[in-house]
């Protein structure tokens, strides 16, 4: 199989995985938002006046809805990019002049850039997609437990994807849970 055929097959596979991820994640967030809606109705039924719990749950709903929409928008952008790339690759395959086809292919991928064998590529993409979905489901479960008031929640994070050291985690646990006896 030629480099062009490999890249075309891998792009098509990645495109389908992105479409699957968009649908699955949309379904997961819809389920979570429905769950929060039920909790809002439950708390609203307990009191005639607007409670702090209801207002908090409504803010949580709005934040989750915003995150869900941002994710869908980001994935849709990826899908559109992959569709354009796949279309370009398909057009390149129709070029009869091999030198011209290679020149066009070089605008998409550098000549010396190595491609994984297609089966290995598919396996890695599938594993990464499964891990991402698993992580999302774990976070969703944590949110549901917190919204359902089944576990105490305390913020311990920072922006930028910076990973906490084990020492920082231990210190936070000692300060927030062990010493204070609460969150």
Secondary structure, DSSP 4 states (H G I P E B T S, - for coil): --HHHHHHHHHHHHHHHHHHHHHHHHHHHHHHHHHHHHHHHHHHHH-SSPPHHHHHHHHHHHHHHHHHHHHHHHHHHHHHHHHHHHHHHHHHHT-S-HHHHHHHHHTTS-TTPPPPPHHHHHHHHHHHHHHHHHHHHHHHHHHHHHHTTSS-------STTPPPPHHHHHHHHIIIIITTS--
